[in-house]
Amino acid sequence: MDAANRDAPLQGASLGRIVLASLVGTTIEFYDFYIYGTAAALVIGQVFFPSAAPGSQALNAFLTFGIAFLARPVGAILFGHFGDRIGRKSTLVASLLVMGASTTLIGVLPGYAQIGPAAAWLLCLMRLGQGIGLGGEWGGAALLAIENAPVGRRAWFGMFPQLGPPLGFLLANGLFLGLLVGLGEQQFLSWGWRIPFLVSAVLVAIGLYVRVSMTETPAFRAALKQQEPVRVPLVEVVRHHWVPLIQGSLAMVVCYALFYISTVFALQYGTSVRHIPRSDFLGLLCIAVLFMAAATPISAALADRFGRRPVLIVAAGLAALSGFAIPGLLGQGSNPDILLFLSLELGLMGLTFAPMGALLPELFPVRVRYTGASMAYNLGGILGASLAPFLAQVLLNYGGLPWVGYYVTTAALISLLAVASMRETSHN
């Protein structure tokens, strides 16, 4: 372990505040991100694209969904640069502001019926803002947790930012479900879908209140005492740490594929092809995401005890097998079968995702850790998620649900091979 990591971590109440700040921040950021994914499956295509081509509305909505993933590496570079040079705290506050402003503005954008094609362009601009904000969020939140963690428990403390996605997803879809039930489908499609985006402003205010009281991590303070910050962290990562950057990016592919196939694509498929009521399918997703939340601490505890590699290899292998269950459970099964499919995939998502909070930062030295971990995380998003719903729709049209299953299996095998090529990082 390097000298920076030997710097004494926080204790007691201070550590509790740090954990809360990392959890609250990622919950809010992923809430912002997921409400768009849900809206893309339910309403974005109808509001922002011409009704003269209804067959392309879903594809266009999924393409706008992918734009944010392309922007996330930009956010990783931008916020990673300042996070490695001036510190984790102020950078995390800035990323939350960018994400929250972009999300709130989506809630007031006029649709295609009001301003024509300009509506789609404005939507894409806001999606870029969301992507840039989230690109800087996860890496900083993970570092905030693990750089304050007690010795031997970095995977456990790195798990708290990983709980942000299921909590944010549950909050987002629970709100959508409540609006659908309370307003009815017609009012929801007319204006109710905008409410979750506007609520983001309130959540961001809460997140900022929590984060402004944070202190800088001991590892970063120790690194500053040893030497000056790296002038351009991105150049340092690409020049000297490109192998772990590639390995970390590929290791993330299975996480993204599992999540967005079982949520965004499955929601679109279930409501449009299987004709399951939107409120019913959102209810199934809200139940299934609890399995992701439950699997996350289990996987983190195992990763601290046995190491990151064995846990991730087993989880990726199980995910590869799960692809073969998609046609029978999602395509032909009853609602309980669909719930089983969603719970299986999201549970596996929790198993593969939890150790990443420790693994990705451990691949890089403290001086470039924010940039390196953020880049790996978000490049994995481009490979595993940016086009996942779109490609799944294309594969569905080409060969049916079995091809969507092959997509999941392929993504899992890519991540399995990437993790197998690494050295164990738990002692880094």
Sequence and secondary structure as in RCSB ss.txt:
>XXXX:A:sequence
MDAANRDAPLQGASLGRIVLASLVGTTIEFYDFYIYGTAAALVIGQVFFPSAAPGSQALNAFLTFGIAFLARPVG
AILFGHFGDRIGRKSTLVASLLVMGASTTLIGVLPGYAQIGPAAAWLLCLMRLGQGIGLGGEWGGAALLAIENAP
VGRRAWFGMFPQLGPPLGFLLANGLFLGLLVGLGEQQFLSWGWRIPFLVSAVLVAIGLYVRVSMTETPAFRAALK
QQEPVRVPLVEVVRHHWVPLIQGSLAMVVCYALFYISTVFALQYGTSVRHIPRSDFLGLLCIAVLFMAAATPISA
ALADRFGRRPVLIVAAGLAALSGFAIPGLLGQGSNPDILLFLSLELGLMGLTFAPMGALLPELFPVRVRYTGASM
AYNLGGILGASLAPFLAQVLLNYGGLPWVGYYVTTAALISLLAVASMRETSHN
>XXXX:A:secstr
  HHHHS    HHHHHHHHHHHHHHHHHHHHHHHHHHHHIIIIIHHHHS TT HHHHHHHHHHHHHHHHHHHHHH
HHHHHHHHHHT HHHHHHHHHHHHHHHHHHHTT   HHHHTTHHHHHHHHHHHHHHHHHHHHHHHHHHHHHTTS 
TT HHHHTHHHHHHHHHHHHHHHHHHHHHHHHH HHHHHHTGGGHHHHHHHHHHHHHHHHHTT    HHHHHHHH
HS   S HHHHHHHH HHHHHHHHHHTHHHHHHHHIIIIIHHHHHHHTS   HHHHHHHHHHHHHHHHHHHHHHH
HHHHHH HHHHHHHHHHHHHHHGGGHIIIIIS  HHHHHHHHHHHHHHHHHHHTTHHHHHHHTS GGGHHHHHHH
HHHHHHIIIIITHHHHHHHHHHHH HHHHHHHHHHHHHHHHHHHHTS   TT 
